[in-house]
């Protein structure tokens, strides 16, 4: 039986990878801060990679609209390669059933929020992902999808 994960209100620490020109990342960081989440913003992929290498974060929230849909899987694979244990939550306006987004969802193990963002849903997901990481558990949805041996 897997360990029970308690999703607590402990401060979570996230890195938001958002657009250079978008105010969305700034607004999201402010809202998350009000919810007790420590949020830093990287506006370029290179900045995100440097910050991941030097700062501890519970997870990365990636705005899927940072790159075109064709480059999203490559971006996420690069983040995963740099730090395989760092969970990634994807926010995007692309529906999960779009075949162009499926490779990205596989890479991030299904942590996905559809735009427009429901902030309560995103905060709950951040807390869940952070709690799972602290306990060493994986995404229960991903675990359920793995066939029994």
JOSUL-V504753 format. One record per residue. RES is the residue in one small letter. PHI is phi in whole degrees, -180 to 180 (none if undefined). OMEGA is omega in whole degrees, -180 to 180 (999 if undefined). D_FIRST is the distance of its C-alpha to the first C-alpha in Angstrom with 1 decimal. Layout:
BEGIN
RES | PHI | OMEGA | D_FIRST
RES | PHI | OMEGA | D_FIRST
END
This chain:
BEGIN
x | none | -180 | 0.0
x | -67 | 177 | 3.8
x | -63 | 178 | 6.5
x | -77 | -180 | 8.8
x | -97 | 177 | 11.9
x | -97 | 179 | 15.1
x | -89 | -176 | 18.0
x | -101 | 179 | 20.9
x | -89 | 178 | 24.6
x | -59 | -178 | 24.9
x | -61 | 174 | 27.4
x | -103 | -178 | 26.2
x | -123 | -177 | 28.6
x | -125 | 171 | 29.3
x | -112 | 178 | 32.0
x | -102 | 174 | 33.6
x | -99 | -175 | 35.4
x | -129 | -178 | 38.2
x | -65 | 171 | 41.7
x | -61 | -172 | 44.8
x | -94 | -173 | 46.6
x | -88 | 172 | 44.0
x | -88 | -178 | 43.8
x | -57 | -178 | 40.4
x | -63 | 179 | 38.5
x | -64 | 179 | 40.6
x | -63 | 180 | 40.0
x | -64 | 179 | 36.3
x | -61 | 179 | 36.2
x | -65 | 179 | 38.2
x | -64 | 179 | 36.0
x | -63 | 177 | 32.8
x | -59 | 177 | 34.7
x | -62 | 180 | 35.5
x | -92 | 178 | 31.8
x | 87 | 180 | 31.2
x | -104 | 177 | 30.1
x | -79 | -175 | 32.2
x | -121 | 173 | 33.4
x | -112 | -177 | 35.8
x | -118 | 169 | 37.5
x | -116 | -177 | 38.5
x | -97 | 177 | 41.1
x | -131 | -179 | 41.4
x | -59 | -180 | 38.9
x | -62 | 178 | 40.6
x | -65 | 179 | 40.0
x | -61 | 180 | 36.3
x | -62 | 179 | 36.0
x | -65 | -179 | 38.0
x | -66 | 178 | 36.0
x | -64 | -178 | 32.6
x | -71 | -172 | 34.1
x | -113 | -178 | 35.5
x | -121 | 174 | 33.4
x | -78 | 174 | 29.8
x | -134 | 177 | 28.3
x | -72 | -179 | 24.8
x | -167 | 176 | 25.5
x | -117 | 173 | 28.5
x | -104 | -177 | 29.6
x | -107 | 171 | 31.9
x | -77 | -177 | 34.6
x | -63 | 180 | 34.7
x | -89 | 178 | 38.3
x | -66 | 179 | 39.2
x | -127 | 176 | 39.9
x | -70 | -174 | 40.8
x | -59 | 179 | 38.1
x | -67 | -179 | 39.1
x | -91 | -176 | 38.5
x | -65 | -180 | 35.2
x | -62 | 179 | 33.0
x | -65 | 178 | 35.2
x | -60 | -178 | 34.8
x | -67 | 177 | 31.0
x | -63 | 177 | 30.8
x | -65 | 177 | 33.1
x | -64 | -180 | 31.0
x | -66 | 179 | 27.9
x | -65 | -180 | 30.0
x | -65 | -179 | 31.3
x | -147 | -175 | 27.9
x | -61 | -177 | 24.9
x | -89 | -176 | 22.4
x | -84 | 180 | 24.3
x | -68 | 178 | 22.8
x | -126 | 173 | 25.5
x | -108 | -179 | 26.0
x | -102 | 171 | 28.8
x | -111 | -180 | 31.2
x | -157 | 176 | 33.7
x | -91 | 178 | 36.1
x | -81 | 179 | 35.2
x | -70 | -178 | 33.2
x | -61 | -179 | 29.9
x | -83 | 178 | 31.4
x | -69 | -176 | 34.3
x | -60 | 178 | 34.1
x | -74 | -176 | 35.5
x | -94 | -176 | 32.5
x | -55 | 179 | 29.7
x | -59 | 179 | 30.0
x | -66 | -180 | 29.6
x | -65 | 177 | 26.4
x | -66 | -179 | 24.9
x | -62 | -176 | 25.9
x | -92 | 177 | 24.3
x | 63 | 169 | 21.0
x | 86 | 177 | 22.1
x | -78 | -167 | 22.7
x | -150 | 175 | 25.8
x | -130 | -179 | 28.1
x | -85 | 173 | 31.2
x | -81 | -3 | 34.6
x | -67 | -173 | 36.0
x | -73 | 167 | 33.3
x | -92 | -172 | 31.8
x | -60 | 178 | 31.5
x | -63 | 178 | 29.0
x | -65 | -179 | 26.7
x | -65 | 179 | 27.3
x | -62 | 178 | 26.8
x | -62 | 179 | 23.5
x | -67 | 178 | 22.4
x | -59 | -180 | 23.8
x | -64 | 179 | 21.9
x | -65 | -179 | 18.5
x | -62 | 179 | 19.2
x | -63 | 179 | 20.5
x | -65 | 177 | 17.5
x | -62 | 180 | 15.1
x | -65 | 180 | 17.6
x | -64 | -178 | 17.8
x | -92 | -180 | 14.1
x | 82 | 178 | 14.1
x | -80 | 175 | 11.8
x | -107 | 179 | 13.6
x | -57 | -179 | 14.9
x | -60 | 178 | 12.3
x | -68 | 178 | 15.4
x | -68 | 180 | 16.0
x | -61 | -179 | 12.6
x | -67 | -177 | 13.1
x | -82 | -179 | 16.5
x | -82 | -179 | 15.8
x | -66 | 178 | 16.4
x | -66 | -179 | 14.3
x | -78 | 999 | 16.2
END
